[in-house]
Structures are given as structure tokens and as C-alpha cells.
Amino acid sequence: MPSIRARPDNGRLYIDFRYRGTRYREPLPYVNIPGDRRRAETFLRHVTQALDHGEFSYQDFFPNSRRAPQFPTASVTGGGMTFRDFVPVWVADMTPQWSAIHLQTVRGVVNQHLLPTFGDQRLDAIKRADVLAFRATLAKCPGYRGTLTPSRINKVMCFLRQILKEAAGRFDFQHPFHEIKPLRMKRSDVQPFSLGEAHALVEAIDPHYRHYLVTRFFTGMRSGEINGLRWANVDRERGLILVRETLVAGTLEEGTKTERSTRDIPLLPNVREAIEAQWAQRDPSCQSVFPTPSGFPINAKNFNNRVWKPLLADLGLAQRRPYQTRHTAATLMLAAGENPEWVAYVLGHTNLQMLFRVYSRFIPNLTRQDGSAMANLLHQQWGKAGARPTRHQPPLLLARLA
């Protein structure tokens, strides 16, 4: 919010305001006396109104400022704020609720895709046809595997939607995203491992990662959650893992993917055994529960390429992401008859809808909700499931556990 301030040394007044996401201070021809203060307040109202309506021109309000030549006049922008002018304001307003990684993602998308296309356009001049044409252009942009995926295109369009929606609300023009729906994305198939496959993977993996893999298989933690797990968030006395942090792009961030993802995961017997074994061999100077041999948190990409993929190949199993360990935990819990609400809590799902949609074929009509069914399953089957799995062995269902 712009404000009038007085210099403590000579009482000269100046205006303190933000423009394009940057803070500026400009001197005024007034001193800190009642009459001049009223004149300064009147000038402040004009500046504030111009900023709010996207009609602020540095050269009009401060023609003698050394900064004035750096900014276009109102005539250049057609009397309204341009997309390039508004983006820093939007980013500055939204930054307090974003993580550092998300802020980095937003800036990357804005600089790579949005500013080159919409940067010099007036906000109220961007129409629905422009948005659709931009999306069509994105579909032709090169991506990691050919062109950009629908998921990536939807993410870019989501940021554009947020910017234009906020601008439309502030400056009272029609939102150009009306009835423009996200592209349909191909739903990734759930490919969980059977209990026999999970046991074979745990036995065959590099011993350094054995406890890590057991914990992944039977807590359903996301990669960022388990890779960023610190001993401070393991309650060994009560047998709980406190999910409070996430490792994102090598940076440990406080908070989780969603509010529901912040949870306390009860340790099943084999997980508790793995955690205790990991504690016994830990380096006291290392905070990570599952560090690499060099003492750093596990990098998801390196683990996938150097440990996980070769492991699957050695066992003759179809290649799939380490994230399938999370699906394995979910399907085994459901196949054991655990209450879906308890499973959703352990996994950190926002609601039951996703659980039923993704894992519906694995949910029998049972209602236990304390983890005892899963513990009983592991007690009966874990040590007996060490046979080498076949290449296309299907997921373990309840019928196969009898």
C-alpha cells in the first residue's frame, strides 16, 4: 500500500510505493507540516488510484525522476496495464503463500512461455481467441519426449488463468478463460507389486537401501516425503513417522503437498524393525533417516537410474517408477481388508474419492481400521514370499492370500 513518509533529518516528505513488483521512493515538494501533509495525501490518493486501475505512468507522476525514462508512458500501453507490468504485482501478492520451489516454477513458466506471447498486450485486450491460439501453439512446442504433454500444457495454462482472473477482478473486465477447460490427460495406470515381488526386491537391492525400500513399500510415503525424512520426525517410542517436510529438487521444504498430507504414519512391524536397524547404524552427525552412502539425502532421479531400474531388470520385472511402491502399499492394505478411510489417512489423500477411483478393484467389503489386518498379513506371508517372481506376475489380491 503506498504511503507518505517524512525524512527524519530535514522533514521532507516522500512517497513510498511498489510498482511492477519493486519498491520505490520518490521525493515530494512538500515538508512535514499540516498544509503540505494534506497536499501530499491528495497526491497519494491519485497515485494509489492509478496503480489500482493499471493507469499509472511513471513519467506522468514523476517527470523529473531519474527512473522515469525506464518506464513506458500511459499512451504506449493504451491507457491500461500491460501483462508484463501486472505479472510482478501478481507474483509479489502471491509469494507469501508459495514455497520457494513453486515460485521458481512460476517464474520459469512466465519467462519461457507467457511473457514472449502476452508481455506487451494490455490485460483487457487479451481475448478468448488469443488464449486458445496460445494453447494450440504450446501443443507444438518441443518437450522432454517429443512435444509438451497435456499435463505440462495444463500447468502453463493454469498460471495464465490465475494471472488473468486476478487482473479481471481488479480492473473489472471480462475473464477470457470462460468455458475453456483443461486438456484431457491420460490417466496413469496403477501397477503395484505383489507381496512376493516386493519381498524379492527388498532381498535383491543393495543392502544400503534395504531399510529404505521396506519403508517405502509399507508406509506408502511419496518420494519427496521419505527422501526428506529426518530423525527429528521419527517418533520411535510411539512407533510413528511424522510427515512434516518434503524434499523438492534437492531442497528440504517445510510443509507437504496438501494439508491432509501432513500426517502421522503408524509403523507396521517390519517397518519398525527397519527403522530401528537404521537407527542402530546411523551416523549421529547425519539428520537424514535414509541418506546415500556419502551422507546426503537420496536424490530421486539418481536412485531411479542407478539403483531402481537395474534392480527391476535383474529380477526380470517390468519397468515402472519407484512411485509404484506407494500404490503397492495402498493395494496391499486394501486387499488385506483395511478400512479405506484408514488407508486414505495413511497415504495422505485429501478424500476417499481418489482412493476409490484409483484402487476400486482392490477394495473388498471389510471394515477393519487399525492396521491389524496388514500386520497380520505381513506376519503370515512376508518371510514366505521370497520366491523369484515371474516377469508378468499380477498384483496380489485377497483371493491369492488365502
C-alpha positions as semicolon CSV with decimal commas, in nm:
position;residue;x (nm);y (nm);z (nm)
1;M;0,000;0,000;0,000
2;P;0,155;0,337;-0,099
3;S;0,226;0,571;0,190
4;I;0,365;0,916;0,269
5;R;0,672;0,932;0,489
6;A;0,898;1,208;0,622
7;R;1,275;1,208;0,627
8;P;1,398;1,232;0,986
9;D;1,689;1,466;0,902
10;N;1,506;1,751;0,725
11;G;1,133;1,668;0,739
12;R;1,099;1,645;0,359
13;L;0,811;1,422;0,251
14;Y;0,842;1,134;0,008
15;I;0,610;0,869;-0,128
16;D;0,685;0,501;-0,071
17;F;0,514;0,262;-0,316
18;R;0,552;-0,060;-0,516
19;Y;0,540;-0,070;-0,896
20;R;0,593;-0,379;-1,111
21;G;0,685;-0,575;-0,801
22;T;0,963;-0,335;-0,697
23;R;0,964;-0,085;-0,413
24;Y;1,033;0,280;-0,500
25;R;1,069;0,602;-0,301
26;E;1,023;0,937;-0,471
27;P;1,074;1,281;-0,306
28;L;0,784;1,530;-0,299
29;P;0,799;1,912;-0,298
30;Y;0,650;1,923;0,050
31;V;0,767;1,929;0,411
32;N;0,611;1,772;0,716
33;I;0,368;2,050;0,811
34;P;-0,014;2,022;0,817
35;G;-0,080;2,206;0,490
36;D;0,186;2,023;0,290
37;R;0,084;1,695;0,450
38;R;-0,272;1,738;0,316
39;R;-0,140;1,811;-0,034
40;A;0,083;1,504;-0,018
41;E;-0,213;1,289;0,091
42;T;-0,415;1,411;-0,208
43;F;-0,128;1,322;-0,441
44;L;-0,105;0,982;-0,270
45;R;-0,472;0,910;-0,347
46;H;-0,414;0,983;-0,717
47;V;-0,111;0,752;-0,729
48;T;-0,296;0,475;-0,548
49;Q;-0,596;0,500;-0,779
50;A;-0,375;0,491;-1,091
51;L;-0,188;0,185;-0,962
52;D;-0,510;0,002;-0,876
53;H;-0,660;0,067;-1,220
54;G;-0,346;-0,009;-1,418
55;E;-0,319;0,351;-1,540
56;F;-0,005;0,453;-1,355
57;S;0,263;0,625;-1,562
58;Y;0,597;0,698;-1,400
59;Q;0,666;0,984;-1,640
60;D;0,329;1,148;-1,569
61;F;0,357;1,137;-1,190
62;F;0,734;1,183;-1,156
63;P;0,857;1,350;-1,478
64;N;1,181;1,469;-1,314
65;S;1,272;1,134;-1,167
66;R;1,584;0,964;-1,299
67;R;1,377;0,647;-1,322
68;A;1,106;0,792;-1,548
69;P;1,282;0,710;-1,880
70;Q;1,292;0,342;-1,780
71;F;0,914;0,307;-1,798
72;P;0,666;0,349;-2,086
73;T;0,407;0,623;-2,067
74;A;0,039;0,554;-2,044
75;S;-0,001;0,629;-2,415
76;V;0,231;0,340;-2,501
77;T;0,020;0,092;-2,304
78;G;-0,303;0,236;-2,440
79;G;-0,409;0,372;-2,101
80;G;-0,417;0,025;-1,935
81;M;-0,170;-0,203;-1,764
82;T;0,017;-0,450;-1,980
83;F;0,057;-0,817;-1,899
84;R;0,430;-0,756;-1,839
85;D;0,350;-0,479;-1,590
86;F;0,097;-0,684;-1,396
87;V;0,289;-1,011;-1,359
88;P;0,537;-0,876;-1,098
89;V;0,245;-0,735;-0,898
90;W;0,067;-1,072;-0,907
91;V;0,384;-1,260;-0,814
92;A;0,455;-1,024;-0,523
93;D;0,100;-1,068;-0,390
94;M;0,106;-1,447;-0,419
95;T;0,461;-1,515;-0,299
96;P;0,372;-1,535;0,075
97;Q;0,162;-1,848;0,012
98;W;0,408;-2,018;-0,225
99;S;0,706;-2,234;-0,150
100;A;1,045;-2,136;-0,292
101;I;1,030;-2,421;-0,543
102;H;0,683;-2,323;-0,662
103;L;0,795;-1,962;-0,702
104;Q;1,085;-2,085;-0,915
105;T;0,842;-2,289;-1,127
106;V;0,611;-1,991;-1,177
107;R;0,895;-1,766;-1,288
108;G;1,021;-2,030;-1,529
109;V;0,680;-2,069;-1,694
110;V;0,620;-1,694;-1,707
111;N;0,957;-1,616;-1,864
112;Q;0,962;-1,908;-2,105
113;H;0,602;-1,912;-2,227
114;L;0,379;-1,628;-2,108
115;L;0,583;-1,309;-2,144
116;P;0,702;-1,381;-2,502
117;T;0,340;-1,413;-2,612
118;F;0,140;-1,175;-2,393
119;G;0,404;-0,944;-2,245
120;D;0,323;-0,627;-2,440
121;Q;-0,053;-0,679;-2,463
122;R;-0,294;-0,485;-2,249
123;L;-0,464;-0,709;-1,997
124;D;-0,814;-0,613;-2,108
125;A;-0,719;-0,674;-2,474
126;I;-0,642;-1,045;-2,426
127;K;-0,940;-1,236;-2,561
128;R;-1,060;-1,595;-2,559
129;A;-0,931;-1,649;-2,914
130;D;-0,583;-1,538;-2,804
131;V;-0,586;-1,788;-2,518
132;L;-0,694;-2,076;-2,744
133;A;-0,435;-1,984;-3,007
134;F;-0,166;-1,979;-2,738
135;R;-0,268;-2,326;-2,618
136;A;-0,252;-2,457;-2,975
137;T;0,100;-2,316;-3,004
138;L;0,205;-2,485;-2,680
139;A;0,092;-2,819;-2,820
140;K;0,358;-2,784;-3,090
141;C;0,644;-2,685;-2,858
142;P;0,920;-2,941;-2,807
143;G;0,906;-3,133;-2,481
144;Y;1,103;-3,395;-2,294
145;R;0,960;-3,669;-2,514
146;G;0,850;-3,509;-2,840
147;T;0,606;-3,225;-2,776
148;L;0,471;-3,085;-2,449
149;T;0,238;-3,323;-2,270
150;P;-0,122;-3,227;-2,186
151;S;-0,017;-3,216;-1,821
152;R;0,255;-2,960;-1,892
153;I;0,026;-2,755;-2,116
154;N;-0,241;-2,750;-1,845
155;K;0,014;-2,626;-1,591
156;V;0,118;-2,337;-1,816
157;M;-0,245;-2,252;-1,887
158;C;-0,325;-2,270;-1,516
159;F;-0,076;-1,991;-1,440
160;L;-0,212;-1,783;-1,727
161;R;-0,565;-1,837;-1,596
162;Q;-0,468;-1,726;-1,245
163;I;-0,299;-1,410;-1,372
164;L;-0,588;-1,306;-1,598
165;K;-0,852;-1,396;-1,342
166;E;-0,686;-1,178;-1,079
167;A;-0,643;-0,894;-1,329
168;A;-1,008;-0,918;-1,438
169;G;-1,119;-0,893;-1,077
170;R;-0,900;-0,592;-1,006
171;F;-0,962;-0,395;-1,324
172;D;-1,320;-0,504;-1,400
173;F;-1,302;-0,666;-1,742
174;Q;-1,438;-0,995;-1,872
175;H;-1,237;-1,304;-1,790
176;P;-1,108;-1,454;-2,121
177;F;-1,093;-1,811;-1,987
178;H;-1,470;-1,855;-1,985
179;E;-1,561;-2,219;-2,066
180;I;-1,203;-2,310;-2,160
181;K;-1,148;-2,649;-1,999
182;P;-0,812;-2,821;-1,930
183;L;-0,689;-3,074;-2,181
184;R;-0,781;-3,430;-2,102
185;M;-0,485;-3,617;-1,959
186;K;-0,416;-3,985;-1,994
187;R;-0,465;-4,148;-1,657
188;S;-0,156;-4,330;-1,543
189;D;-0,226;-4,695;-1,469
190;V;-0,168;-4,839;-1,125
191;Q;0,097;-5,111;-1,148
192;P;0,154;-5,231;-0,791
193;F;0,390;-5,510;-0,700
194;S;0,269;-5,830;-0,541
195;L;0,389;-5,917;-0,194
196;G;0,621;-6,177;-0,348
197;E;0,769;-5,921;-0,584
198;A;0,813;-5,672;-0,302
199;H;0,996;-5,930;-0,094
200;A;1,222;-6,023;-0,385
201;L;1,306;-5,656;-0,448
202;V;1,392;-5,597;-0,082
203;E;1,616;-5,905;-0,073
204;A;1,794;-5,821;-0,400
205;I;1,853;-5,447;-0,354
206;D;2,184;-5,302;-0,238
207;P;2,183;-5,358;0,142
208;H;2,236;-4,987;0,196
209;Y;1,886;-4,922;0,055
210;R;1,708;-5,225;0,206
211;H;1,550;-5,048;0,503
212;Y;1,461;-4,756;0,278
213;L;1,275;-4,982;0,038
214;V;1,088;-5,166;0,317
215;T;0,971;-4,830;0,449
216;R;0,860;-4,719;0,103
217;F;0,667;-5,038;0,041
218;F;0,475;-5,042;0,369
219;T;0,411;-4,676;0,451
220;G;0,312;-4,552;0,105
221;M;0,520;-4,237;0,152
222;R;0,583;-4,020;-0,153
223;S;0,938;-3,991;-0,282
224;G;0,985;-3,637;-0,155
225;E;0,845;-3,730;0,186
226;I;1,069;-4,030;0,251
227;N;1,378;-3,879;0,086
228;G;1,343;-3,574;0,310
229;L;1,263;-3,769;0,628
230;R;1,477;-3,663;0,925
231;W;1,522;-3,835;1,259
232;A;1,353;-3,538;1,425
233;N;1,030;-3,655;1,260
234;V;1,051;-4,019;1,366
235;D;0,880;-4,099;1,697
236;R;1,043;-4,432;1,779
237;E;0,877;-4,455;2,120
238;R;0,523;-4,436;1,982
239;G;0,606;-4,600;1,651
240;L;0,516;-4,310;1,422
241;I;0,662;-4,132;1,121
242;L;0,562;-3,764;1,130
243;V;0,528;-3,639;0,774
244;R;0,608;-3,268;0,805
245;E;0,865;-3,193;0,534
246;T;0,927;-3,266;0,167
247;L;1,248;-3,283;-0,034
248;V;1,190;-3,096;-0,360
249;A;1,467;-3,055;-0,618
250;G;1,730;-3,117;-0,351
251;T;1,582;-2,861;-0,111
252;L;1,410;-2,961;0,213
253;E;1,090;-2,762;0,248
254;E;0,866;-2,733;0,550
255;G;0,514;-2,849;0,472
256;T;0,364;-3,117;0,250
257;K;0,184;-3,149;-0,082
258;T;-0,159;-3,087;0,072
259;E;-0,292;-3,015;0,419
260;R;-0,407;-3,377;0,451
261;S;-0,058;-3,496;0,357
262;T;0,064;-3,371;0,696
263;R;0,003;-3,689;0,892
264;D;0,140;-3,939;1,144
265;I;0,201;-4,279;0,985
266;P;0,185;-4,578;1,224
267;L;0,474;-4,819;1,176
268;L;0,389;-5,174;1,081
269;P;0,610;-5,435;1,249
270;N;0,852;-5,483;0,959
271;V;0,882;-5,106;0,908
272;R;0,951;-5,051;1,276
273;E;1,220;-5,319;1,259
274;A;1,376;-5,146;0,956
275;I;1,367;-4,806;1,132
276;E;1,532;-4,948;1,445
277;A;1,802;-5,116;1,236
278;Q;1,860;-4,788;1,052
279;W;1,887;-4,605;1,384
280;A;2,145;-4,854;1,513
281;Q;2,374;-4,797;1,214
282;R;2,316;-4,424;1,171
283;D;2,583;-4,156;1,160
284;P;2,498;-3,928;1,457
285;S;2,607;-3,624;1,257
286;C;2,358;-3,701;0,977
287;Q;1,997;-3,587;1,020
288;S;1,857;-3,789;0,728
289;V;1,695;-4,121;0,812
290;F;1,785;-4,267;0,473
291;P;2,097;-4,093;0,340
292;T;2,310;-4,203;0,047
293;P;2,642;-4,377;0,122
294;S;2,804;-4,033;0,106
295;G;2,567;-3,894;0,369
296;F;2,336;-3,681;0,151
297;P;1,958;-3,715;0,112
298;I;1,859;-3,959;-0,161
299;N;1,817;-3,794;-0,500
300;A;1,505;-3,941;-0,662
301;K;1,643;-3,927;-1,016
302;N;1,976;-4,086;-0,924
303;F;1,805;-4,360;-0,724
304;N;1,574;-4,436;-1,015
305;N;1,851;-4,456;-1,276
306;R;2,133;-4,616;-1,078
307;V;1,955;-4,843;-0,832
308;W;1,591;-4,898;-0,919
309;K;1,595;-4,964;-1,294
310;P;1,889;-5,209;-1,280
311;L;1,720;-5,388;-0,988
312;L;1,398;-5,443;-1,184
313;A;1,596;-5,560;-1,486
314;D;1,794;-5,811;-1,277
315;L;1,472;-5,961;-1,140
316;G;1,301;-5,968;-1,479
317;L;1,026;-5,733;-1,369
318;A;0,854;-5,482;-1,596
319;Q;1,000;-5,133;-1,560
320;R;0,792;-4,895;-1,354
321;R;0,857;-4,590;-1,139
322;P;0,956;-4,615;-0,772
323;Y;0,626;-4,434;-0,707
324;Q;0,458;-4,772;-0,760
325;T;0,577;-4,864;-0,412
326;R;0,311;-4,621;-0,288
327;H;0,047;-4,795;-0,499
328;T;0,173;-5,127;-0,364
329;A;0,119;-5,013;-0,006
330;A;-0,233;-4,898;-0,090
331;T;-0,337;-5,214;-0,274
332;L;-0,191;-5,449;-0,012
333;M;-0,367;-5,262;0,270
334;L;-0,696;-5,271;0,084
335;A;-0,652;-5,635;-0,018
336;A;-0,590;-5,718;0,349
337;G;-0,927;-5,565;0,434
338;E;-0,822;-5,239;0,600
339;N;-1,085;-4,967;0,623
340;P;-1,050;-4,734;0,320
341;E;-1,067;-4,428;0,548
342;W;-0,767;-4,553;0,744
343;V;-0,579;-4,626;0,420
344;A;-0,660;-4,278;0,287
345;Y;-0,526;-4,126;0,609
346;V;-0,202;-4,325;0,597
347;L;-0,147;-4,225;0,233
348;G;-0,237;-3,861;0,295
349;H;-0,521;-3,846;0,043
350;T;-0,743;-3,541;0,062
351;N;-1,060;-3,752;0,041
352;L;-1,185;-4,101;-0,031
353;Q;-1,285;-4,018;-0,387
354;M;-0,934;-4,062;-0,524
355;L;-0,884;-4,381;-0,326
356;F;-1,199;-4,541;-0,469
357;R;-1,129;-4,413;-0,820
358;V;-0,772;-4,540;-0,836
359;Y;-0,792;-4,854;-0,626
360;S;-1,157;-4,959;-0,654
361;R;-1,079;-5,306;-0,782
362;F;-0,862;-5,374;-0,475
363;I;-1,127;-5,286;-0,209
364;P;-1,310;-5,583;-0,053
365;N;-1,610;-5,536;0,174
366;L;-1,420;-5,532;0,505
367;T;-1,408;-5,263;0,773
368;R;-1,101;-5,306;0,996
369;Q;-0,934;-4,968;1,053
370;D;-0,638;-5,006;1,288
371;G;-0,369;-5,165;1,071
372;S;-0,401;-5,504;1,240
373;A;-0,509;-5,679;0,919
374;M;-0,199;-5,557;0,734
375;A;0,023;-5,652;1,028
376;N;-0,132;-5,999;1,032
377;L;-0,079;-6,037;0,657
378;L;0,289;-5,948;0,688
379;H;0,333;-6,183;0,984
380;Q;0,190;-6,472;0,784
381;Q;0,332;-6,403;0,440
382;W;0,637;-6,173;0,447
383;G;0,902;-6,431;0,525
384;K;0,742;-6,690;0,296
385;A;0,720;-6,476;-0,014
386;G;1,081;-6,491;-0,124
387;A;1,037;-6,691;-0,444
388;R;1,178;-6,524;-0,752
389;P;0,882;-6,356;-0,928
390;T;0,791;-6,410;-1,291
391;R;0,812;-6,124;-1,538
392;H;0,439;-6,062;-1,564
393;Q;0,321;-6,174;-1,222
394;P;-0,011;-5,989;-1,149
395;P;-0,074;-5,786;-0,831
396;L;-0,151;-5,982;-0,518
397;L;-0,524;-5,983;-0,446
398;L;-0,706;-6,107;-0,141
399;A;-0,801;-6,431;-0,313
400;R;-0,434;-6,517;-0,355
401;L;-0,361;-6,466;0,014
402;A;-0,588;-6,748;0,125
